[in-house]
Amino acid sequence: MSWDPSALPDAHGRTVVVTGANAGVGYWTSEQLARAGAHVVLACRDPERAEAALSAIRRRVPRASVEAMPLDVTDRRSIDATADALLGRGRVDALVLNAGIVHPPGERQTDAYGNELVLSTNILGHFRLVARTLPALVAATDARVVTLGSLASRLGRLRLDDLQLESGYTSWRAYAGSKIAAQVFGFELDRRLRAAGSSVQSVVVHPGYSTSGRTPGIRGVNHPSRLKRFADNLQAAWTQGKDSGAHAPVRAVLDPAVSGGDYLGPAGWTKGPPIHTPATRASRSPRLGAALWPLLEDAAAQPFPLP
Ligand SMILES: NC(=O)c1ccc[n+]([C@@H]2O[C@H](COP(=O)([O-])OP(=O)(O)OC[C@H]3O[C@@H](n4cnc5c(N)ncnc54)[C@H](OP(=O)(O)O)[C@@H]3O)[C@@H](O)[C@H]2O)c1
């Protein structure tokens, strides 16, 4: 099935939460969903950056229905407060798990609970958020959890025996490992939701190779230097803007033909319109999914309410 990112179906009446929505792929996902008529909750850790993103969407999409909600995905109290606020709404139609560290620190760092920071940001916080928000998703018809994976899942390896990279940390291992874990989580969540007969669907997407230097400038949201624009444009043959990177998560939220367990990414691997694309065997492995799940429950200190 083809999909035209410039002709989105009407999304009025649907509430979508996007984590890390003040910049990059998360911002554009929010803007595009708001343009389609969805009510978009921008879940961001910095109030000023969230406000800048809200103002930008309202400027660019006159009748946009948007709000900001504080969320730091490395802070359990913040995650729990967000989940409680969403449960209070009664119903959430989609949760886009986008927040992430894409340029990990050179040296291993940890969050307040001792978890490696990239793992914590890119998967553990989202695991806890989904677990706690599940009743609000179940209350919607055709709700979706959309997990941002990465092409890095093709190049790295998930070390179950050292998920926290206590030995041999490198920024690349941290990033690739966290994104493989995110994809394994997304597909395992799909299996568990199906087994429970749930109407909630778990979809995994990746935005190809999307850079800020190839993305429209927006005050308070994206202002790359001229040097960055020049350098990123040199890679134009295989990169796209983050506005285009958002097309896969937006399709995952809105396309009625997408279903749980699907994997979407750009047609040209690193760039192009979003299509169904093959995920790695490891990402889809039920054995890996079953082994990772309790490790995530343990590290996130969060039992997941699905067997
Ligand atoms: N761009 C690509 O080519 C690419 C490729 C594959 C996968 N992805 C995935 O796509 C997602 C977005 O990437 P991007 O390129 O748009 O990155 P980005 O421009 O760096 O944006 C990352 C967003 O995540 C937020 N964030 C970081 N740590 C957070 C925390 N602890 N709590 C809440 N929010 C936090 C950031 O907020 P602050 O502004 O406050 O830092 C920002 O809004 C990531 O999951 C990434 O792994 C991107």
The ligand as a Tripos MOL2 file, in Angstrom:
@<TRIPOS>MOLECULE
LIG
   48    52     1     0     0
SMALL
NO_CHARGES

@<TRIPOS>ATOM
      1 N1         17.7480   11.3750   13.1280 N.am      1 LIG1
      2 C1         17.9960   10.1590   12.6770 C.2       1 LIG1
      3 O1         18.5970    9.9630   11.5950 O.2       1 LIG1
      4 C2         17.5410    8.9570   13.4480 C.ar      1 LIG1
      5 C3         17.8550    7.7060   12.9520 C.ar      1 LIG1
      6 C4         17.4160    6.5790   13.6260 C.ar      1 LIG1
      7 C5         16.6550    6.7140   14.7730 C.ar      1 LIG1
      8 N2         16.3690    7.9420   15.2430 N.ar      1 LIG1
      9 C6         15.5770    8.0320   16.4760 C.3       1 LIG1
     10 O2         14.5770    9.0380   16.3660 O.3       1 LIG1
     11 C7         14.3700    9.6590   17.6260 C.3       1 LIG1
     12 C8         14.5100   11.1630   17.4760 C.3       1 LIG1
     13 O3         15.8020   11.4340   16.9450 O.3       1 LIG1
     14 P1         16.1820   12.9140   16.4830 P.3       1 LIG1
     15 O4         17.1930   12.7850   15.4280 O.co2     1 LIG1
     16 O5         14.9610   13.7120   16.2370 O.co2     1 LIG1
     17 O6         16.9100   13.4560   17.8030 O.3       1 LIG1
     18 P2         17.0350   14.9250   18.4010 P.3       1 LIG1
     19 O7         16.8320   15.9430   17.3220 O.co2     1 LIG1
     20 O8         18.2880   14.9470   19.1750 O.co2     1 LIG1
     21 O9         15.7880   15.0300   19.3900 O.3       1 LIG1
     22 C9         15.7440   14.1970   20.5140 C.3       1 LIG1
     23 C10        14.5770   14.6090   21.3730 C.3       1 LIG1
     24 O10        14.5650   13.7440   22.5190 O.3       1 LIG1
     25 C11        14.4980   14.5660   23.6740 C.3       1 LIG1
     26 N3         15.0950   13.9450   24.8490 N.ar      1 LIG1
     27 C12        16.3760   13.5480   25.0540 C.ar      1 LIG1
     28 N4         16.5310   13.0810   26.2970 N.ar      1 LIG1
     29 C13        15.3240   13.1700   26.9150 C.ar      1 LIG1
     30 C14        14.8380   12.8740   28.2110 C.ar      1 LIG1
     31 N5         15.6440   12.3740   29.1670 N.pl3     1 LIG1
     32 N6         13.5400   13.0920   28.4940 N.ar      1 LIG1
     33 C15        12.7000   13.6140   27.5490 C.ar      1 LIG1
     34 N7         13.1120   13.9430   26.3090 N.ar      1 LIG1
     35 C16        14.4020   13.7400   26.0010 C.ar      1 LIG1
     36 C17        15.2300   15.8290   23.2940 C.3       1 LIG1
     37 O11        14.8980   16.8570   24.2020 O.3       1 LIG1
     38 P3         15.9420   18.0460   24.5730 P.3       1 LIG1
     39 O12        15.7830   19.0730   23.4920 O.co2     1 LIG1
     40 O13        15.4560   18.5010   25.8950 O.co2     1 LIG1
     41 O14        17.3140   17.4510   24.6030 O.co2     1 LIG1
     42 C18        14.6790   16.0380   21.9000 C.3       1 LIG1
     43 O15        13.4010   16.6170   21.9580 O.3       1 LIG1
     44 C19        15.3760    9.0350   18.5870 C.3       1 LIG1
     45 O16        14.7400    8.0000   19.3130 O.3       1 LIG1
     46 C20        16.4380    8.4600   17.6540 C.3       1 LIG1
     47 O17        17.1120    7.3590   18.2070 O.3       1 LIG1
     48 C21        16.7920    9.0870   14.6240 C.ar      1 LIG1
@<TRIPOS>BOND
     1     1     2 1
     2     2     3 2
     3     2     4 1
     4     4     5 ar
     5     4    48 ar
     6     5     6 ar
     7     6     7 ar
     8     7     8 ar
     9     8     9 1
    10     8    48 ar
    11     9    10 1
    12     9    46 1
    13    10    11 1
    14    11    12 1
    15    11    44 1
    16    12    13 1
    17    13    14 1
    18    14    15 2
    19    14    16 1
    20    14    17 1
    21    17    18 1
    22    18    19 2
    23    18    20 1
    24    18    21 1
    25    21    22 1
    26    22    23 1
    27    23    24 1
    28    23    42 1
    29    24    25 1
    30    25    26 1
    31    25    36 1
    32    26    27 ar
    33    26    35 ar
    34    27    28 ar
    35    28    29 ar
    36    29    30 ar
    37    29    35 ar
    38    30    31 1
    39    30    32 ar
    40    32    33 ar
    41    33    34 ar
    42    34    35 ar
    43    36    37 1
    44    36    42 1
    45    37    38 1
    46    38    39 2
    47    38    40 1
    48    38    41 1
    49    42    43 1
    50    44    45 1
    51    44    46 1
    52    46    47 1
@<TRIPOS>SUBSTRUCTURE
     1 LIG1         1 GROUP 0 **** ****
